[in-house]
């Protein structure tokens, strides 16, 4: 995980309320049960020929400033047939990211090596997905996933695999800047990632197992802001999921866009929010970027489901971050919540995402009822999450 400016800000915020714990290393384990399908993973290396991209280094780390088409490394999780083949490991996912902008030529640069070192205890941990497994016949609802600023395409592979096991095709690409790998936290940067989302939507339409009449976009952190932009510019998106998305922290960019109007959008929105940031923190750390109308308050013409996850800090909404033991040794644990609370919170994020998508893409009445019921009715421990359902104005 490349620690972008946005991630560093959130780590600084977390340091205000965390204390270091000298406990032994605890490797994160995703605790939700898989759905009825096995999970396959395909990696497609493709280009957006309508946009240019400036390579910044070749696979040997040598300077390479050449303009070419924008690379869009595409990861696709899908319902698959059961197989005895070995599933992906965390190391396998990191190896995929080594070619994210240099197709066919692994770039084992300092960022990649740092990821490897930070996640060493978890590298052999197996996931559910089997590379290139045979797909299950049928047509499935589609979810486009957008990572946080500068994030890796598989940063939330647990969530993506979980959704695929329940009958969704989930597609993701890395978060890269407008013309080079690094993402800048400005309008050009968010527009670039929004266009990547649109590119993936068009690509999804070409796949044989997708049902494009049921389409959602989900994004974590900066990807949540890019997802909002993409959904506002498309009439094909049926639902939106913001995983502690930056639409909360960068309303000024929403205003600057000119064509993104949350107060006019009519699709349902599921918004996860972290547990330890205040309005005062937002004003202090985001300054001008935080100035502008609150997007969630403006969301009045589409249903809004807000899930406040009290045991999660911002970086804990990422599966890769959950496994980054070096980060945990630096940041420590919350005063009132331990590491296991973080794992529980992440599992609930996956569970509520599935219920939301089932409700609005599959029109599942039981899932809709789940969203409207109190968490305690589903056995969720007290002081873990709060859920508010606000129906759209009709």
Backbone torsions as a table, in degrees:
resi	resn	phi	psi	omega
1	UNK	NA	122.0	176.3
2	UNK	-79.0	126.1	-179.3
3	UNK	-82.2	95.4	179.8
4	UNK	-76.7	175.6	178.2
5	UNK	-56.0	-42.3	-179.5
6	UNK	-62.6	-44.4	179.6
7	UNK	-63.9	-38.9	179.5
8	UNK	-64.2	-37.5	177.7
9	UNK	-61.2	-45.8	-178.5
10	UNK	-67.7	-34.6	176.3
11	UNK	-64.5	-37.4	177.1
12	UNK	-63.9	-41.0	177.7
13	UNK	-62.9	-42.5	-178.6
14	UNK	-64.3	-34.7	-179.0
15	UNK	-62.5	-21.1	178.9
16	UNK	-68.9	-28.2	-173.3
17	UNK	-124.0	10.6	179.8
18	UNK	-109.0	154.2	170.3
19	UNK	-129.4	149.1	-177.5
20	UNK	-73.2	137.5	-179.9
21	UNK	-119.9	131.1	-175.3
22	UNK	-89.8	16.3	-179.2
23	UNK	-63.7	162.8	177.7
24	UNK	-65.7	160.1	-180.0
25	UNK	-57.5	132.4	177.3
26	UNK	-119.7	109.6	-179.1
27	UNK	-78.7	128.0	-179.7
28	UNK	-60.8	141.7	174.6
29	UNK	-132.2	126.4	177.6
30	UNK	-73.1	125.9	-168.2
31	UNK	-103.9	-7.2	178.7
32	UNK	-73.4	147.6	179.6
33	UNK	-82.5	144.2	178.6
34	UNK	-69.4	160.7	177.1
35	UNK	-81.5	-162.9	-173.8
36	UNK	-75.5	-11.3	-176.7
37	UNK	-105.0	146.7	164.1
38	UNK	-72.1	167.8	-174.6
39	UNK	-121.7	132.1	173.5
40	UNK	-109.8	158.2	177.0
41	UNK	-135.0	129.0	171.4
42	UNK	-118.9	144.0	175.3
43	UNK	-117.1	119.3	-177.6
44	UNK	-115.3	126.4	177.0
45	UNK	-99.8	112.1	-177.1
46	UNK	-139.3	167.4	-177.6
47	UNK	-123.5	146.8	167.1
48	UNK	-92.0	101.3	-173.7
49	UNK	-71.0	-11.7	-179.3
50	UNK	-85.9	-7.0	-179.0
51	UNK	-130.1	147.4	178.9
52	UNK	-95.6	161.7	-179.6
53	UNK	-147.2	139.5	-178.6
54	UNK	-103.4	111.9	176.0
55	UNK	-67.1	140.9	-176.7
56	UNK	-111.3	-9.7	175.2
57	UNK	-169.5	148.4	176.2
58	UNK	-87.9	-175.5	-173.6
59	UNK	-68.8	-11.8	176.9
60	UNK	-101.2	5.9	177.7
61	UNK	84.2	6.6	-179.9
62	UNK	-79.5	149.6	179.6
63	UNK	-60.3	136.0	-178.0
64	UNK	-151.1	97.1	-178.3
65	UNK	-107.2	81.8	-179.4
66	UNK	-126.8	140.6	179.1
67	UNK	-88.5	133.0	173.4
68	UNK	-153.6	-178.1	-177.6
69	UNK	-65.3	154.6	-176.5
70	UNK	-71.0	122.6	176.6
71	UNK	-76.2	137.1	176.1
72	UNK	-129.4	83.7	176.2
73	UNK	-65.2	125.4	-170.3
74	UNK	-118.3	121.6	175.3
75	UNK	-103.9	131.3	-177.1
76	UNK	-126.0	115.9	172.4
77	UNK	-99.5	137.3	-173.0
78	UNK	-151.0	156.9	175.2
79	UNK	-63.4	128.9	-173.3
80	UNK	-130.4	166.2	175.3
81	UNK	-79.0	147.0	-178.9
82	UNK	-64.2	143.7	-178.8
83	UNK	-149.2	157.2	177.5
84	UNK	-89.9	3.9	-178.7
85	UNK	-65.6	154.1	-177.8
86	UNK	-69.7	131.4	179.2
87	UNK	-77.1	168.3	177.1
88	UNK	-63.2	149.9	170.9
89	UNK	-113.1	170.6	176.0
90	UNK	-58.8	-39.8	177.8
91	UNK	-61.4	-40.9	178.4
92	UNK	-60.3	-41.7	178.8
93	UNK	-64.8	-40.8	178.2
94	UNK	-65.7	-34.7	177.2
95	UNK	-64.3	-36.0	176.5
96	UNK	-60.2	-39.6	-176.6
97	UNK	-70.5	-15.9	-178.8
98	UNK	-68.3	-16.3	179.6
99	UNK	-117.4	22.0	-172.0
100	UNK	-63.3	-29.8	177.6
101	UNK	-122.6	0.5	-177.1
102	UNK	-130.9	62.2	-172.0
103	UNK	-44.3	127.5	177.8
104	UNK	81.0	-7.6	-178.6
105	UNK	-129.5	94.2	-178.5
106	UNK	-56.7	132.0	177.7
107	UNK	-105.7	95.4	-178.3
108	UNK	-88.6	62.9	-174.8
109	UNK	-82.1	-175.8	-174.8
110	UNK	-64.2	-37.0	178.3
111	UNK	-60.1	-46.4	-178.1
112	UNK	-64.7	-44.0	179.8
113	UNK	-63.6	-36.6	178.8
114	UNK	-67.1	-41.1	175.8
115	UNK	-57.6	-43.2	-179.0
116	UNK	-61.1	-45.1	-178.8
117	UNK	-67.7	-42.9	-176.3
118	UNK	-65.6	-30.4	-174.5
119	UNK	-106.5	16.2	-174.4
120	UNK	-49.3	-43.8	-177.7
121	UNK	-64.2	-21.3	-173.7
122	UNK	-106.6	0.8	-170.8
123	UNK	-60.8	-33.8	-178.2
124	UNK	-88.8	0.6	-178.5
125	UNK	-66.5	129.6	-177.9
126	UNK	-85.3	149.6	174.0
127	UNK	-106.7	-158.0	179.6
128	UNK	-101.9	-26.3	-169.7
129	UNK	-76.9	140.6	173.7
130	UNK	-111.4	126.5	-176.7
131	UNK	-62.2	126.6	174.6
132	UNK	60.0	30.9	175.8
133	UNK	-64.8	153.7	179.6
134	UNK	-67.0	130.1	-178.3
135	UNK	-72.5	155.1	173.1
136	UNK	-80.4	134.7	177.5
137	UNK	-60.8	143.0	178.1
138	UNK	136.8	178.2	178.6
139	UNK	-123.8	128.6	-171.4
140	UNK	-123.1	150.1	175.8
141	UNK	-59.1	153.8	-171.7
142	UNK	-116.2	137.9	172.4
143	UNK	-125.5	123.0	172.9
144	UNK	-94.7	124.0	-179.0
145	UNK	-106.5	132.0	-179.6
146	UNK	-115.5	119.8	-179.1
147	UNK	-71.6	170.1	174.2
148	UNK	-69.0	174.4	-173.1
149	UNK	-55.4	119.3	-179.0
150	UNK	73.0	8.8	-172.9
151	UNK	-75.1	160.5	179.2
152	UNK	-82.8	148.6	179.7
153	UNK	-56.5	-38.9	179.8
154	UNK	-92.0	22.9	-174.9
155	UNK	-59.6	-27.3	178.8
156	UNK	-122.1	49.0	-175.0
157	UNK	-63.5	-30.4	177.5
158	UNK	-60.1	-47.0	179.2
159	UNK	-63.8	-44.6	-177.3
160	UNK	-64.3	-42.7	178.1
161	UNK	-66.1	-39.8	-180.0
162	UNK	-60.1	-45.5	179.5
163	UNK	-65.7	-41.2	179.1
164	UNK	-61.9	-36.5	179.8
165	UNK	-67.3	-18.3	178.6
166	UNK	-103.8	17.6	171.5
167	UNK	94.3	37.5	175.5
168	UNK	-126.7	147.8	167.9
169	UNK	-96.9	120.5	-175.9
170	UNK	-115.0	129.1	-174.1
171	UNK	-126.6	134.0	-178.1
172	UNK	-141.7	154.1	171.2
173	UNK	-138.3	160.9	-178.3
174	UNK	-68.0	157.9	175.7
175	UNK	-89.3	103.8	179.6
176	UNK	-123.1	156.7	-174.1
177	UNK	-69.9	-179.1	-174.9
178	UNK	-63.1	-35.8	-176.9
179	UNK	-135.6	-7.4	179.1
180	UNK	-145.7	174.2	-173.6
181	UNK	-60.5	-43.2	-176.6
182	UNK	-67.3	135.0	178.5
183	UNK	-92.1	128.8	175.0
184	UNK	-98.7	139.3	-176.2
185	UNK	-85.3	69.6	179.6
186	UNK	-143.7	-178.2	-175.4
187	UNK	-63.5	-39.3	179.0
188	UNK	-62.8	-39.3	-179.8
189	UNK	-65.8	-47.5	-178.5
190	UNK	-69.1	-34.4	176.7
191	UNK	-65.2	-37.4	178.8
192	UNK	-62.5	-44.5	180.0
193	UNK	-70.5	-34.3	176.1
194	UNK	-62.6	-38.0	178.1
195	UNK	-69.1	-33.9	174.5
196	UNK	-61.4	-41.2	177.9
197	UNK	-61.1	-44.5	178.0
198	UNK	-62.8	-38.7	177.0
199	UNK	-60.3	-43.1	-180.0
200	UNK	-68.6	-33.6	175.8
201	UNK	-62.3	-45.5	177.8
202	UNK	-62.7	-39.7	179.1
203	UNK	-65.4	-40.7	-179.3
204	UNK	-57.4	-32.1	-179.1
205	UNK	-65.0	-21.2	-178.6
206	UNK	-88.1	-9.2	-176.1
207	UNK	-81.6	143.9	-174.6
208	UNK	-75.2	-15.5	-174.3
209	UNK	-111.1	18.1	-178.1
210	UNK	-105.4	147.1	173.2
211	UNK	-113.7	98.2	-173.4
212	UNK	-75.3	-2.5	173.5
213	UNK	-79.6	-6.1	178.8
214	UNK	-131.3	95.3	-172.3
215	UNK	-133.3	130.2	175.0
216	UNK	-126.0	155.0	173.4
217	UNK	-121.7	133.1	179.6
218	UNK	-128.8	141.6	-179.7
219	UNK	-147.8	142.8	177.6
220	UNK	-102.2	135.0	174.0
221	UNK	56.4	-121.6	179.1
222	UNK	-58.8	-33.5	176.9
223	UNK	-63.7	-26.7	175.3
224	UNK	-67.0	-36.0	176.1
225	UNK	-69.6	-44.8	178.2
226	UNK	-61.3	-37.1	178.6
227	UNK	-64.5	-39.5	176.0
228	UNK	-59.9	-45.8	180.0
229	UNK	-60.9	-45.2	-178.7
230	UNK	-64.8	-42.1	-179.8
231	UNK	-65.9	-36.3	-179.7
232	UNK	-67.0	-24.2	-175.5
233	UNK	-101.6	8.9	-178.0
234	UNK	-135.0	142.9	175.4
235	UNK	-99.3	10.0	-178.7
236	UNK	-98.0	-14.2	-176.8
237	UNK	-82.3	125.7	-176.0
238	UNK	-99.8	-17.1	-178.5
239	UNK	-160.0	154.6	-176.1
240	UNK	-132.8	135.5	177.6
241	UNK	-122.1	122.7	179.4
242	UNK	-112.0	111.6	-176.4
243	UNK	-95.9	90.1	-169.3
244	UNK	44.7	50.5	-173.0
245	UNK	-70.0	152.5	-179.2
246	UNK	-72.2	-0.8	171.8
247	UNK	-62.0	-21.5	175.6
248	UNK	-80.1	-30.0	-170.2
249	UNK	-103.1	-14.9	-178.0
250	UNK	-127.4	51.9	179.1
251	UNK	-61.8	-24.3	179.0
252	UNK	-61.9	-37.6	178.6
253	UNK	-68.4	-33.0	176.4
254	UNK	-61.5	-43.5	177.7
255	UNK	-66.0	-40.6	-177.6
256	UNK	-66.5	-27.2	-177.4
257	UNK	-58.6	-39.3	177.2
258	UNK	87.0	-26.9	-177.9
259	UNK	-122.9	14.6	178.3
260	UNK	-113.3	110.1	-173.4
261	UNK	-125.6	88.9	-178.8
262	UNK	-55.8	-33.2	-177.8
263	UNK	-67.9	-11.1	179.6
264	UNK	-107.3	-10.1	-174.1
265	UNK	-77.4	139.8	-171.8
266	UNK	-115.2	5.9	179.5
267	UNK	-87.6	157.6	177.7
268	UNK	-73.3	147.9	-179.5
269	UNK	-128.9	129.5	170.6
270	UNK	-106.4	118.7	-176.2
271	UNK	-119.3	114.3	172.2
272	UNK	-89.8	138.6	178.4
273	UNK	-127.9	146.8	-179.0
274	UNK	-77.9	171.3	-171.0
275	UNK	-100.9	-3.0	-169.6
276	UNK	-137.0	34.5	175.7
277	UNK	-125.9	135.9	-178.1
278	UNK	-107.2	168.7	174.7
279	UNK	-60.4	-34.8	178.8
280	UNK	-66.0	-39.4	176.1
281	UNK	-61.0	-43.9	179.9
282	UNK	-59.5	-45.9	-179.6
283	UNK	-63.4	-37.0	-176.5
284	UNK	-73.6	-44.2	-171.6
285	UNK	-92.9	-28.9	-177.2
286	UNK	-102.3	-16.3	171.0
287	UNK	48.1	-118.3	-174.4
288	UNK	-61.7	-33.7	-177.2
289	UNK	-62.4	-26.9	-177.0
290	UNK	-85.8	-2.5	-178.3
291	UNK	-83.2	125.3	179.3
292	UNK	144.6	168.2	-178.4
293	UNK	-61.9	142.4	178.7
294	UNK	-71.0	123.6	-175.2
295	UNK	-62.7	-42.0	-178.2
296	UNK	-66.6	-36.3	176.1
297	UNK	-66.5	-30.5	-180.0
298	UNK	-77.9	-14.9	-173.8
299	UNK	-80.1	82.1	-172.5
300	UNK	-113.0	-16.1	-177.4
301	UNK	-102.2	3.5	172.1
302	UNK	-131.3	150.2	176.7
303	UNK	-57.5	142.7	177.9
304	UNK	-126.0	121.8	174.6
305	UNK	-113.9	116.5	-178.9
306	UNK	-109.6	122.9	179.5
307	UNK	-115.8	110.1	179.3
308	UNK	-93.1	113.3	-175.8
309	UNK	-98.8	99.1	-170.5
310	UNK	-68.9	-26.2	-178.0
311	UNK	-88.9	2.6	-176.8
312	UNK	-113.0	133.1	164.8
313	UNK	-90.2	170.4	-171.4
314	UNK	-54.4	-48.2	-173.8
315	UNK	-68.9	-17.2	-178.4
316	UNK	-76.5	-5.3	175.9
317	UNK	-80.3	2.6	-179.8
318	UNK	-111.8	130.8	179.4
319	UNK	-64.2	-40.0	179.2
320	UNK	-65.2	-42.7	178.2
321	UNK	-62.9	-35.9	178.1
322	UNK	-58.8	-28.4	-178.0
323	UNK	-97.2	2.0	-177.2
324	UNK	-85.6	90.9	-173.3
325	UNK	-68.3	-32.1	178.4
326	UNK	-64.0	-41.3	176.8
327	UNK	-60.5	-41.1	-178.8
328	UNK	-66.6	-35.5	177.6
329	UNK	-67.4	-30.7	179.3
330	UNK	-79.6	-41.6	-174.2
331	UNK	-87.1	-39.7	-178.3
332	UNK	85.0	-158.2	-175.1
333	UNK	-122.6	156.4	179.0
334	UNK	-65.9	152.1	-179.1
335	UNK	-58.9	-41.1	-174.6
336	UNK	-105.6	-1.9	-177.3
337	UNK	-135.3	135.8	179.7
338	UNK	-99.1	-174.0	-176.6
339	UNK	-63.7	-37.1	179.9
340	UNK	-66.1	-32.1	176.1
341	UNK	-63.7	-34.5	176.6
342	UNK	-64.6	-42.0	177.8
343	UNK	-64.8	-40.4	177.6
344	UNK	-63.4	-44.1	179.2
345	UNK	-61.2	-42.3	179.5
346	UNK	-64.3	-40.9	177.9
347	UNK	-60.0	-39.2	179.4
348	UNK	-69.0	-32.6	174.4
349	UNK	-60.0	-46.1	178.7
350	UNK	-63.6	-43.4	-177.2
351	UNK	-63.9	-45.3	-178.7
352	UNK	-72.3	-30.0	174.2
353	UNK	-62.9	-44.8	179.1
354	UNK	-62.8	-45.5	-179.7
355	UNK	-61.4	-41.4	179.6
356	UNK	-63.2	-47.2	-179.4
357	UNK	-66.1	-40.4	176.8
358	UNK	-61.8	-38.4	-178.5
359	UNK	-66.6	-44.6	-170.4
360	UNK	-99.6	-23.3	177.6
361	UNK	-98.8	-33.8	-179.9
362	UNK	-104.1	-3.4	178.2
363	UNK	54.5	45.5	-179.5
364	UNK	-85.9	115.2	-176.6
365	UNK	-65.0	-36.7	179.9
366	UNK	-66.0	-37.4	178.1
367	UNK	-67.3	-39.3	177.8
368	UNK	-63.4	-42.1	177.7
369	UNK	-63.0	-38.4	178.8
370	UNK	-57.2	-44.3	-178.4
371	UNK	-64.1	-31.0	-175.1
372	UNK	-88.7	-12.7	-178.6
373	UNK	-87.4	159.3	177.8
374	UNK	-69.3	142.7	179.5
375	UNK	-54.4	-33.3	-179.0
376	UNK	-60.5	-28.2	178.8
377	UNK	-67.0	-17.2	-179.7
378	UNK	-108.7	16.4	177.2
379	UNK	77.1	16.0	178.3
380	UNK	-74.9	127.8	-179.1
381	UNK	-59.7	148.7	177.9
382	UNK	-61.5	152.7	177.8
383	UNK	64.2	26.6	178.8
384	UNK	-105.4	-53.5	177.7
385	UNK	-142.9	158.9	165.6
386	UNK	-123.3	145.3	-178.2
387	UNK	-128.8	128.5	177.1
388	UNK	-124.2	128.8	178.5
389	UNK	-109.9	116.9	178.5
390	UNK	-117.3	108.5	-178.1
391	UNK	-69.1	154.9	178.9
392	UNK	-68.0	150.9	171.1
393	UNK	-73.0	129.8	-177.2
394	UNK	-101.3	NA	NA
